[in-house]
Amino acid sequence: MPETRYYAMPDGRRIAYRHQPGAGPTMVFLPGYMSDMAGSKAVALLGWAQANRRACLLLDYTGCGESSGDFAEGSLGRWRDEVLALIAALCPGPVVLMGSSMGGWLMLLVALAMQEGALPAERIAGLIGIAAAPDFTQWGYSPEHKAQLAVGQTIYEPNPYGPAPTPTHALFWADGQARLLLDGPIALTCPVILLHGQADTDVRWDVSIRLAAALRSDAVQVMLVKDGDHRLSRASDIALILRLVDALDRDGDGDG
């Protein structure tokens, strides 16, 4: 496995990443909220890239995993800019953005920024959303929690995946509320695959249906896994994800 390296942002933040050079579009994995590049889907994607000699980029956002910084200072806008900086530095050709949960919201923001001139729009070969959660600052919190966040408080919620509660900081919430996408058209025209488990109790599967309807692209596929949960990390789920990656990768570079 490629060793962890660090990219220095202009303000001194050090963003941890693993980069596998190779052929085809670079597969860029964007983890979910409080997740990192050591997760099972990210590791599986990198393993696929190594086995197939394809290009792949994993990274940890500020305050996550092996990157420097305080998680309380993280936001979608900051993390978007980190992803764009790494793509500009390490990925000279087309990219496929793969976003898991919150990473699915982030992949849309990265792609929109590229389309608006941050990087050449033609470099977006495709998007793969896994239980994508755009706008979750809007639909994922109770009115009481929104009121607390709006006045600058941090809220804590039970974490089904670990013993410590999950924090949401006011900075992240306010930044998310400024970047809502689902209430209007999303001006992306690249191929998009949206995979969602119908047993997902964190992000309802109809969020992917709403996202598909909002995207301007006609090349949008939604795939539902009837018994799939939010993480979609079972061996069968990961095998399905890698089949989708392989298909989009080959379409992107003209191999099939």
C-alpha atoms as an extended CHARMM CRD file, in Angstrom:
* protein
*
       256  EXT
         1         1  MET       CA              0.0000000000        0.0000000000        0.0000000000  PROA      1               0.0000000000
         2         2  PRO       CA              1.3490000000        3.4830000000       -0.7980000000  PROA      2               0.0000000000
         3         3  GLU       CA              2.7290000000        5.2040000000        2.2890000000  PROA      3               0.0000000000
         4         4  THR       CA              0.9710000000        8.1570000000        3.8380000000  PROA      4               0.0000000000
         5         5  ARG       CA              2.2890000000       11.4780000000        2.5920000000  PROA      5               0.0000000000
         6         6  TYR       CA              1.3370000000       15.0480000000        3.4930000000  PROA      6               0.0000000000
         7         7  TYR       CA              0.3120000000       18.0270000000        1.4000000000  PROA      7               0.0000000000
         8         8  ALA       CA              0.9000000000       21.4590000000        2.9140000000  PROA      8               0.0000000000
         9         9  MET       CA             -1.9410000000       23.9290000000        2.5060000000  PROA      9               0.0000000000
        10        10  PRO       CA             -1.0420000000       27.6510000000        2.2920000000  PROA      10              0.0000000000
        11        11  ASP       CA             -1.9490000000       28.1990000000        5.9580000000  PROA      11              0.0000000000
        12        12  GLY       CA              0.2680000000       25.3310000000        7.1360000000  PROA      12              0.0000000000
        13        13  ARG       CA             -2.3480000000       22.5800000000        7.5180000000  PROA      13              0.0000000000
        14        14  ARG       CA             -0.9270000000       19.1880000000        6.5890000000  PROA      14              0.0000000000
        15        15  ILE       CA             -3.3740000000       16.9960000000        4.6780000000  PROA      15              0.0000000000
        16        16  ALA       CA             -2.6160000000       13.2870000000        4.8240000000  PROA      16              0.0000000000
        17        17  TYR       CA             -3.0710000000       11.3020000000        1.6310000000  PROA      17              0.0000000000
        18        18  ARG       CA             -2.1720000000        8.0870000000       -0.1740000000  PROA      18              0.0000000000
        19        19  HSD       CA             -1.6930000000        8.2410000000       -3.9150000000  PROA      19              0.0000000000
        20        20  GLN       CA             -1.4800000000        5.2720000000       -6.2740000000  PROA      20              0.0000000000
        21        21  PRO       CA             -0.2820000000        6.3090000000       -9.7550000000  PROA      21              0.0000000000
        22        22  GLY       CA             -1.7110000000        4.3870000000      -12.6760000000  PROA      22              0.0000000000
        23        23  ALA       CA             -3.7330000000        4.4520000000      -15.8560000000  PROA      23              0.0000000000
        24        24  GLY       CA             -7.2570000000        5.7240000000      -16.4070000000  PROA      24              0.0000000000
        25        25  PRO       CA             -9.1480000000        8.3880000000      -14.4900000000  PROA      25              0.0000000000
        26        26  THR       CA             -7.9300000000        8.8450000000      -10.9120000000  PROA      26              0.0000000000
        27        27  MET       CA            -10.4400000000        7.4350000000       -8.4380000000  PROA      27              0.0000000000
        28        28  VAL       CA            -10.7080000000        9.9890000000       -5.6100000000  PROA      28              0.0000000000
        29        29  PHE       CA            -12.3770000000        8.6760000000       -2.4420000000  PROA      29              0.0000000000
        30        30  LEU       CA            -14.1180000000       11.1960000000       -0.1680000000  PROA      30              0.0000000000
        31        31  PRO       CA            -14.9290000000        9.7440000000        3.2820000000  PROA      31              0.0000000000
        32        32  GLY       CA            -17.9890000000       10.4800000000        5.3330000000  PROA      32              0.0000000000
        33        33  TYR       CA            -18.3940000000       12.6580000000        8.4210000000  PROA      33              0.0000000000
        34        34  MET       CA            -15.6580000000       11.9150000000       11.0070000000  PROA      34              0.0000000000
        35        35  SER       CA            -14.3700000000        9.0920000000        8.7940000000  PROA      35              0.0000000000
        36        36  ASP       CA            -10.9740000000        8.7530000000        7.1150000000  PROA      36              0.0000000000
        37        37  MET       CA             -8.9760000000        6.9070000000        4.4800000000  PROA      37              0.0000000000
        38        38  ALA       CA             -8.5240000000        3.8550000000        6.7250000000  PROA      38              0.0000000000
        39        39  GLY       CA            -12.1790000000        2.8500000000        6.2340000000  PROA      39              0.0000000000
        40        40  SER       CA            -13.0300000000       -0.4270000000        4.5500000000  PROA      40              0.0000000000
        41        41  LYS       CA            -14.4150000000        1.1050000000        1.3320000000  PROA      41              0.0000000000
        42        42  ALA       CA            -11.4110000000        3.3880000000        0.8860000000  PROA      42              0.0000000000
        43        43  VAL       CA             -8.9670000000        0.5450000000        1.4920000000  PROA      43              0.0000000000
        44        44  ALA       CA            -10.8720000000       -1.7120000000       -0.9160000000  PROA      44              0.0000000000
        45        45  LEU       CA            -10.7890000000        0.9670000000       -3.6150000000  PROA      45              0.0000000000
        46        46  LEU       CA             -7.0370000000        1.3860000000       -3.2190000000  PROA      46              0.0000000000
        47        47  GLY       CA             -6.5850000000       -2.3880000000       -3.3790000000  PROA      47              0.0000000000
        48        48  TRP       CA             -8.6030000000       -2.4830000000       -6.6030000000  PROA      48              0.0000000000
        49        49  ALA       CA             -6.4390000000        0.2900000000       -8.0580000000  PROA      49              0.0000000000
        50        50  GLN       CA             -3.2300000000       -1.5600000000       -7.1840000000  PROA      50              0.0000000000
        51        51  ALA       CA             -4.4870000000       -4.8570000000       -8.6210000000  PROA      51              0.0000000000
        52        52  ASN       CA             -5.5720000000       -3.1680000000      -11.8500000000  PROA      52              0.0000000000
        53        53  ARG       CA             -2.7390000000       -0.6170000000      -12.1110000000  PROA      53              0.0000000000
        54        54  ARG       CA             -5.2360000000        2.2190000000      -11.9890000000  PROA      54              0.0000000000
        55        55  ALA       CA             -4.7950000000        5.6520000000      -10.4110000000  PROA      55              0.0000000000
        56        56  CYS       CA             -6.3120000000        6.3030000000       -6.9760000000  PROA      56              0.0000000000
        57        57  LEU       CA             -6.1950000000        9.0480000000       -4.3370000000  PROA      57              0.0000000000
        58        58  LEU       CA             -7.2800000000        8.7270000000       -0.7110000000  PROA      58              0.0000000000
        59        59  LEU       CA             -7.1590000000       11.5780000000        1.8000000000  PROA      59              0.0000000000
        60        60  ASP       CA             -8.0520000000       12.6780000000        5.3050000000  PROA      60              0.0000000000
        61        61  TYR       CA             -9.7630000000       16.0240000000        5.8100000000  PROA      61              0.0000000000
        62        62  THR       CA             -8.4990000000       18.5990000000        8.3040000000  PROA      62              0.0000000000
        63        63  GLY       CA             -8.9920000000       17.2770000000       11.8340000000  PROA      63              0.0000000000
        64        64  CYS       CA             -9.6120000000       13.7020000000       10.6330000000  PROA      64              0.0000000000
        65        65  GLY       CA             -7.4120000000       10.6170000000       10.5380000000  PROA      65              0.0000000000
        66        66  GLU       CA             -3.7460000000       11.4720000000       10.0520000000  PROA      66              0.0000000000
        67        67  SER       CA             -4.2490000000       15.0900000000        8.9510000000  PROA      67              0.0000000000
        68        68  SER       CA             -3.4180000000       18.0000000000       11.2060000000  PROA      68              0.0000000000
        69        69  GLY       CA             -5.9100000000       20.4760000000       12.5780000000  PROA      69              0.0000000000
        70        70  ASP       CA             -8.9200000000       20.5760000000       14.8670000000  PROA      70              0.0000000000
        71        71  PHE       CA            -12.1010000000       18.8100000000       13.7580000000  PROA      71              0.0000000000
        72        72  ALA       CA            -14.1100000000       21.6700000000       15.2780000000  PROA      72              0.0000000000
        73        73  GLU       CA            -12.6490000000       23.9430000000       12.5810000000  PROA      73              0.0000000000
        74        74  GLY       CA            -13.6960000000       21.6490000000        9.7300000000  PROA      74              0.0000000000
        75        75  SER       CA            -16.3630000000       22.5830000000        7.2050000000  PROA      75              0.0000000000
        76        76  LEU       CA            -17.5680000000       21.5160000000        3.7950000000  PROA      76              0.0000000000
        77        77  GLY       CA            -15.9790000000       24.5830000000        2.2230000000  PROA      77              0.0000000000
        78        78  ARG       CA            -12.6070000000       23.9730000000        3.8540000000  PROA      78              0.0000000000
        79        79  TRP       CA            -12.6180000000       20.2710000000        3.0070000000  PROA      79              0.0000000000
        80        80  ARG       CA            -13.7160000000       20.9960000000       -0.5780000000  PROA      80              0.0000000000
        81        81  ASP       CA            -10.7280000000       23.2740000000       -1.0170000000  PROA      81              0.0000000000
        82        82  GLU       CA             -8.4040000000       20.5840000000        0.3510000000  PROA      82              0.0000000000
        83        83  VAL       CA             -9.7290000000       18.0600000000       -2.1570000000  PROA      83              0.0000000000
        84        84  LEU       CA             -9.3400000000       20.5470000000       -5.0150000000  PROA      84              0.0000000000
        85        85  ALA       CA             -5.7600000000       21.3150000000       -3.9570000000  PROA      85              0.0000000000
        86        86  LEU       CA             -4.7900000000       17.6400000000       -3.8940000000  PROA      86              0.0000000000
        87        87  ILE       CA             -6.4260000000       16.9630000000       -7.2590000000  PROA      87              0.0000000000
        88        88  ALA       CA             -4.5650000000       19.9270000000       -8.7670000000  PROA      88              0.0000000000
        89        89  ALA       CA             -1.2540000000       18.7180000000       -7.3160000000  PROA      89              0.0000000000
        90        90  LEU       CA             -1.5140000000       14.9750000000       -7.9060000000  PROA      90              0.0000000000
        91        91  CYS       CA             -4.0800000000       14.2130000000      -10.6120000000  PROA      91              0.0000000000
        92        92  PRO       CA             -3.1600000000       15.6920000000      -13.9990000000  PROA      92              0.0000000000
        93        93  GLY       CA             -5.9110000000       13.9090000000      -15.9370000000  PROA      93              0.0000000000
        94        94  PRO       CA             -9.5920000000       13.0290000000      -15.4790000000  PROA      94              0.0000000000
        95        95  VAL       CA            -10.9690000000       12.0840000000      -12.0620000000  PROA      95              0.0000000000
        96        96  VAL       CA            -13.8820000000       10.0370000000      -10.7820000000  PROA      96              0.0000000000
        97        97  LEU       CA            -15.1070000000       11.3810000000       -7.4440000000  PROA      97              0.0000000000
        98        98  MET       CA            -16.4980000000        8.7390000000       -5.0790000000  PROA      98              0.0000000000
        99        99  GLY       CA            -18.2410000000       10.1130000000       -2.0020000000  PROA      99              0.0000000000
       100       100  SER       CA            -19.5650000000        8.1630000000        0.9690000000  PROA      100             0.0000000000
       101       101  SER       CA            -22.3830000000        9.7320000000        3.0380000000  PROA      101             0.0000000000
       102       102  MET       CA            -21.2390000000       13.3200000000        3.7260000000  PROA      102             0.0000000000
       103       103  GLY       CA            -18.5270000000       12.6530000000        1.1340000000  PROA      103             0.0000000000
       104       104  GLY       CA            -21.3530000000       12.3700000000       -1.3860000000  PROA      104             0.0000000000
       105       105  TRP       CA            -22.3190000000       15.9810000000       -0.6450000000  PROA      105             0.0000000000
       106       106  LEU       CA            -18.6720000000       16.9870000000       -0.8290000000  PROA      106             0.0000000000
       107       107  MET       CA            -18.1590000000       15.2990000000       -4.2230000000  PROA      107             0.0000000000
       108       108  LEU       CA            -20.9710000000       17.4630000000       -5.6320000000  PROA      108             0.0000000000
       109       109  LEU       CA            -19.3860000000       20.6240000000       -4.2220000000  PROA      109             0.0000000000
       110       110  VAL       CA            -15.9690000000       19.6550000000       -5.6040000000  PROA      110             0.0000000000
       111       111  ALA       CA            -17.4300000000       18.8980000000       -9.0370000000  PROA      111             0.0000000000
       112       112  LEU       CA            -19.3870000000       22.1670000000       -9.0760000000  PROA      112             0.0000000000
       113       113  ALA       CA            -16.2430000000       24.1090000000       -8.1250000000  PROA      113             0.0000000000
       114       114  MET       CA            -14.3700000000       22.4130000000      -10.9650000000  PROA      114             0.0000000000
       115       115  GLN       CA            -17.1600000000       23.2860000000      -13.3510000000  PROA      115             0.0000000000
       116       116  GLU       CA            -17.0590000000       26.8900000000      -12.1670000000  PROA      116             0.0000000000
       117       117  GLY       CA            -13.3720000000       27.1550000000      -13.0100000000  PROA      117             0.0000000000
       118       118  ALA       CA            -11.4190000000       25.8890000000       -9.9970000000  PROA      118             0.0000000000
       119       119  LEU       CA            -10.1210000000       23.1330000000      -12.3040000000  PROA      119             0.0000000000
       120       120  PRO       CA            -11.0440000000       22.2240000000      -15.8990000000  PROA      120             0.0000000000
       121       121  ALA       CA            -14.6010000000       20.8560000000      -15.9500000000  PROA      121             0.0000000000
       122       122  GLU       CA            -13.7310000000       18.2850000000      -18.6170000000  PROA      122             0.0000000000
       123       123  ARG       CA            -11.5970000000       16.5120000000      -16.0470000000  PROA      123             0.0000000000
       124       124  ILE       CA            -14.7250000000       15.2450000000      -14.2390000000  PROA      124             0.0000000000
       125       125  ALA       CA            -15.0950000000       11.7330000000      -15.6540000000  PROA      125             0.0000000000
       126       126  GLY       CA            -17.9050000000       10.7500000000      -13.3060000000  PROA      126             0.0000000000
       127       127  LEU       CA            -19.3230000000       10.6180000000       -9.7790000000  PROA      127             0.0000000000
       128       128  ILE       CA            -20.1890000000        7.6670000000       -7.5530000000  PROA      128             0.0000000000
       129       129  GLY       CA            -22.2800000000        8.3790000000       -4.4700000000  PROA      129             0.0000000000
       130       130  ILE       CA            -22.5530000000        5.7720000000       -1.7060000000  PROA      130             0.0000000000
       131       131  ALA       CA            -25.4630000000        6.6320000000        0.6020000000  PROA      131             0.0000000000
       132       132  ALA       CA            -24.8620000000       10.2330000000       -0.4750000000  PROA      132             0.0000000000
       133       133  ALA       CA            -26.1000000000       12.7700000000        2.0880000000  PROA      133             0.0000000000
       134       134  PRO       CA            -26.3730000000       16.2020000000        0.4610000000  PROA      134             0.0000000000
       135       135  ASP       CA            -28.0760000000       18.8530000000        2.6100000000  PROA      135             0.0000000000
       136       136  PHE       CA            -27.9990000000       16.7530000000        5.7750000000  PROA      136             0.0000000000
       137       137  THR       CA            -27.5620000000       19.8850000000        7.8970000000  PROA      137             0.0000000000
       138       138  GLN       CA            -31.0900000000       20.7410000000        6.7500000000  PROA      138             0.0000000000
       139       139  TRP       CA            -32.9440000000       17.4340000000        7.0460000000  PROA      139             0.0000000000
       140       140  GLY       CA            -30.7430000000       15.5680000000        9.5350000000  PROA      140             0.0000000000
       141       141  TYR       CA            -31.3720000000       17.6370000000       12.6830000000  PROA      141             0.0000000000
       142       142  SER       CA            -34.3530000000       18.3910000000       14.8670000000  PROA      142             0.0000000000
       143       143  PRO       CA            -35.6590000000       21.9720000000       15.2030000000  PROA      143             0.0000000000
       144       144  GLU       CA            -34.2580000000       22.0140000000       18.7560000000  PROA      144             0.0000000000
       145       145  HSD       CA            -30.7800000000       21.0310000000       17.5990000000  PROA      145             0.0000000000
       146       146  LYS       CA            -30.8970000000       23.5550000000       14.7570000000  PROA      146             0.0000000000
       147       147  ALA       CA            -31.7640000000       26.2850000000       17.2470000000  PROA      147             0.0000000000
       148       148  GLN       CA            -28.7790000000       25.3310000000       19.4170000000  PROA      148             0.0000000000
       149       149  LEU       CA            -26.4280000000       25.2510000000       16.4420000000  PROA      149             0.0000000000
       150       150  ALA       CA            -27.7330000000       28.5700000000       15.1470000000  PROA      150             0.0000000000
       151       151  VAL       CA            -26.6010000000       30.3100000000       18.3600000000  PROA      151             0.0000000000
       152       152  GLY       CA            -23.1370000000       28.7420000000       18.2320000000  PROA      152             0.0000000000
       153       153  GLN       CA            -23.5560000000       25.6960000000       20.4500000000  PROA      153             0.0000000000
       154       154  THR       CA            -22.0480000000       22.2660000000       19.7670000000  PROA      154             0.0000000000
       155       155  ILE       CA            -24.4910000000       19.3630000000       19.9270000000  PROA      155             0.0000000000
       156       156  TYR       CA            -23.7200000000       15.7160000000       20.6600000000  PROA      156             0.0000000000
       157       157  GLU       CA            -25.7160000000       12.7500000000       19.3970000000  PROA      157             0.0000000000
       158       158  PRO       CA            -25.4710000000        8.9860000000       20.0360000000  PROA      158             0.0000000000
       159       159  ASN       CA            -22.9490000000        7.2740000000       17.7680000000  PROA      159             0.0000000000
       160       160  PRO       CA            -24.0990000000        3.8490000000       16.5210000000  PROA      160             0.0000000000
       161       161  TYR       CA            -20.5550000000        3.0530000000       15.3470000000  PROA      161             0.0000000000
       162       162  GLY       CA            -18.5340000000        3.8230000000       18.4830000000  PROA      162             0.0000000000
       163       163  PRO       CA            -18.6600000000        4.6190000000       22.1990000000  PROA      163             0.0000000000
       164       164  ALA       CA            -18.1120000000        8.3940000000       21.9670000000  PROA      164             0.0000000000
       165       165  PRO       CA            -21.0250000000       10.6460000000       20.9430000000  PROA      165             0.0000000000
       166       166  THR       CA            -20.8980000000       12.3670000000       17.5500000000  PROA      166             0.0000000000
       167       167  PRO       CA            -20.3830000000       16.1360000000       17.7460000000  PROA      167             0.0000000000
       168       168  THR       CA            -21.7310000000       18.6940000000       15.3140000000  PROA      168             0.0000000000
       169       169  HSD       CA            -20.0660000000       22.0780000000       15.6080000000  PROA      169             0.0000000000
       170       170  ALA       CA            -21.8250000000       25.3350000000       14.7800000000  PROA      170             0.0000000000
       171       171  LEU       CA            -19.2320000000       26.2430000000       12.1370000000  PROA      171             0.0000000000
       172       172  PHE       CA            -19.8360000000       23.0450000000       10.1720000000  PROA      172             0.0000000000
       173       173  TRP       CA            -23.6240000000       23.3580000000       10.4150000000  PROA      173             0.0000000000
       174       174  ALA       CA            -23.7120000000       27.0020000000        9.3170000000  PROA      174             0.0000000000
       175       175  ASP       CA            -21.3790000000       26.2950000000        6.3930000000  PROA      175             0.0000000000
       176       176  GLY       CA            -23.5700000000       23.3800000000        5.3290000000  PROA      176             0.0000000000
       177       177  GLN       CA            -26.6980000000       25.5270000000        5.4730000000  PROA      177             0.0000000000
       178       178  ALA       CA            -24.9960000000       27.9320000000        3.0670000000  PROA      178             0.0000000000
       179       179  ARG       CA            -24.2950000000       25.1170000000        0.5780000000  PROA      179             0.0000000000
       180       180  LEU       CA            -27.6730000000       23.3830000000        0.2110000000  PROA      180             0.0000000000
       181       181  LEU       CA            -28.2430000000       21.8150000000       -3.2140000000  PROA      181             0.0000000000
       182       182  LEU       CA            -31.4270000000       19.7640000000       -3.3790000000  PROA      182             0.0000000000
       183       183  ASP       CA            -33.9810000000       22.5620000000       -3.6740000000  PROA      183             0.0000000000
       184       184  GLY       CA            -32.8720000000       23.5070000000       -7.1880000000  PROA      184             0.0000000000
       185       185  PRO       CA            -31.1690000000       22.0720000000      -10.2660000000  PROA      185             0.0000000000
       186       186  ILE       CA            -27.5880000000       20.8700000000       -9.8280000000  PROA      186             0.0000000000
       187       187  ALA       CA            -25.6940000000       21.8900000000      -12.9380000000  PROA      187             0.0000000000
       188       188  LEU       CA            -23.5850000000       18.7710000000      -13.4000000000  PROA      188             0.0000000000
       189       189  THR       CA            -23.7470000000       16.8170000000      -16.6430000000  PROA      189             0.0000000000
       190       190  CYS       CA            -21.1910000000       14.0320000000      -16.0810000000  PROA      190             0.0000000000
       191       191  PRO       CA            -22.1400000000       10.3540000000      -15.5700000000  PROA      191             0.0000000000
       192       192  VAL       CA            -23.3660000000        9.6860000000      -12.0130000000  PROA      192             0.0000000000
       193       193  ILE       CA            -24.0160000000        6.4370000000      -10.1400000000  PROA      193             0.0000000000
       194       194  LEU       CA            -25.8860000000        6.5930000000       -6.8190000000  PROA      194             0.0000000000
       195       195  LEU       CA            -25.8540000000        3.4980000000       -4.6080000000  PROA      195             0.0000000000
       196       196  HSD       CA            -28.0660000000        3.3860000000       -1.5220000000  PROA      196             0.0000000000
       197       197  GLY       CA            -29.2360000000        0.7870000000        0.9730000000  PROA      197             0.0000000000
       198       198  GLN       CA            -32.9790000000        0.6830000000        1.6090000000  PROA      198             0.0000000000
       199       199  ALA       CA            -32.3070000000       -0.3800000000        5.2140000000  PROA      199             0.0000000000
       200       200  ASP       CA            -30.2560000000        2.7880000000        5.7950000000  PROA      200             0.0000000000
       201       201  THR       CA            -31.4520000000        4.3690000000        9.0510000000  PROA      201             0.0000000000
       202       202  ASP       CA            -29.0590000000        7.3500000000        8.8640000000  PROA      202             0.0000000000
       203       203  VAL       CA            -29.7530000000        8.6650000000        5.3560000000  PROA      203             0.0000000000
       204       204  ARG       CA            -33.0850000000        7.7190000000        3.8180000000  PROA      204             0.0000000000
       205       205  TRP       CA            -32.7230000000        6.1450000000        0.4000000000  PROA      205             0.0000000000
       206       206  ASP       CA            -35.1050000000        8.6650000000       -1.1260000000  PROA      206             0.0000000000
       207       207  VAL       CA            -32.3420000000       11.2790000000       -0.7210000000  PROA      207             0.0000000000
       208       208  SER       CA            -30.6000000000        9.5650000000       -3.6450000000  PROA      208             0.0000000000
       209       209  ILE       CA            -33.8550000000        9.7210000000       -5.6310000000  PROA      209             0.0000000000
       210       210  ARG       CA            -34.1290000000       13.4540000000       -4.9360000000  PROA      210             0.0000000000
       211       211  LEU       CA            -30.4900000000       13.9310000000       -5.9070000000  PROA      211             0.0000000000
       212       212  ALA       CA            -30.9670000000       12.0450000000       -9.1690000000  PROA      212             0.0000000000
       213       213  ALA       CA            -33.9230000000       14.2870000000      -10.0300000000  PROA      213             0.0000000000
       214       214  ALA       CA            -31.9710000000       17.4740000000       -9.2110000000  PROA      214             0.0000000000
       215       215  LEU       CA            -28.9200000000       16.6070000000      -11.3180000000  PROA      215             0.0000000000
       216       216  ARG       CA            -28.9390000000       18.0710000000      -14.8120000000  PROA      216             0.0000000000
       217       217  SER       CA            -27.1160000000       15.0380000000      -16.2040000000  PROA      217             0.0000000000
       218       218  ASP       CA            -29.1370000000       12.5100000000      -18.1780000000  PROA      218             0.0000000000
       219       219  ALA       CA            -26.5400000000        9.8210000000      -17.4070000000  PROA      219             0.0000000000
       220       220  VAL       CA            -27.6780000000        9.1460000000      -13.8350000000  PROA      220             0.0000000000
       221       221  GLN       CA            -28.2320000000        5.6590000000      -12.4320000000  PROA      221             0.0000000000
       222       222  VAL       CA            -29.6980000000        4.8900000000       -9.0020000000  PROA      222             0.0000000000
       223       223  MET       CA            -29.0750000000        1.4350000000       -7.5680000000  PROA      223             0.0000000000
       224       224  LEU       CA            -30.8570000000        0.3200000000       -4.3890000000  PROA      224             0.0000000000
       225       225  VAL       CA            -29.6950000000       -2.5400000000       -2.1540000000  PROA      225             0.0000000000
       226       226  LYS       CA            -32.8330000000       -3.7820000000       -0.4130000000  PROA      226             0.0000000000
       227       227  ASP       CA            -31.1210000000       -5.0620000000        2.7420000000  PROA      227             0.0000000000
       228       228  GLY       CA            -28.2010000000       -2.6240000000        2.6510000000  PROA      228             0.0000000000
       229       229  ASP       CA            -27.4930000000       -0.4180000000        5.6630000000  PROA      229             0.0000000000
       230       230  HSD       CA            -25.8630000000        3.0050000000        5.7440000000  PROA      230             0.0000000000
       231       231  ARG       CA            -22.2810000000        1.8140000000        5.6760000000  PROA      231             0.0000000000
       232       232  LEU       CA            -22.6030000000       -0.6330000000        2.7600000000  PROA      232             0.0000000000
       233       233  SER       CA            -19.4080000000       -2.2930000000        3.9910000000  PROA      233             0.0000000000
       234       234  ARG       CA            -20.3030000000       -5.9800000000        3.8270000000  PROA      234             0.0000000000
       235       235  ALA       CA            -18.2100000000       -8.0860000000        1.4800000000  PROA      235             0.0000000000
       236       236  SER       CA            -21.1130000000       -8.2190000000       -0.9900000000  PROA      236             0.0000000000
       237       237  ASP       CA            -21.5710000000       -4.4380000000       -0.8260000000  PROA      237             0.0000000000
       238       238  ILE       CA            -17.8950000000       -3.7540000000       -1.4510000000  PROA      238             0.0000000000
       239       239  ALA       CA            -17.8340000000       -6.2300000000       -4.3330000000  PROA      239             0.0000000000
       240       240  LEU       CA            -20.7850000000       -4.3520000000       -5.8790000000  PROA      240             0.0000000000
       241       241  ILE       CA            -19.0750000000       -0.9920000000       -5.3780000000  PROA      241             0.0000000000
       242       242  LEU       CA            -15.9150000000       -2.2390000000       -7.0770000000  PROA      242             0.0000000000
       243       243  ARG       CA            -17.9310000000       -3.5410000000      -10.0350000000  PROA      243             0.0000000000
       244       244  LEU       CA            -19.4570000000       -0.0850000000      -10.4220000000  PROA      244             0.0000000000
       245       245  VAL       CA            -16.0080000000        1.5100000000      -10.1560000000  PROA      245             0.0000000000
       246       246  ASP       CA            -14.6370000000       -0.8260000000      -12.7930000000  PROA      246             0.0000000000
       247       247  ALA       CA            -17.5040000000       -0.0760000000      -15.1750000000  PROA      247             0.0000000000
       248       248  LEU       CA            -17.2240000000        3.6990000000      -14.7760000000  PROA      248             0.0000000000
       249       249  ASP       CA            -13.4380000000        3.5470000000      -14.9990000000  PROA      249             0.0000000000
       250       250  ARG       CA            -13.5690000000        1.6820000000      -18.2990000000  PROA      250             0.0000000000
       251       251  ASP       CA            -16.2130000000        4.0290000000      -19.6870000000  PROA      251             0.0000000000
       252       252  GLY       CA            -14.0790000000        6.9620000000      -18.6330000000  PROA      252             0.0000000000
       253       253  ASP       CA            -10.9290000000        5.9350000000      -20.4650000000  PROA      253             0.0000000000
       254       254  GLY       CA            -12.4730000000        4.2020000000      -23.4410000000  PROA      254             0.0000000000
       255       255  ASP       CA            -11.4160000000        0.6440000000      -22.5920000000  PROA      255             0.0000000000
       256       256  GLY       CA            -14.8590000000       -0.8050000000      -22.8670000000  PROA      256             0.0000000000
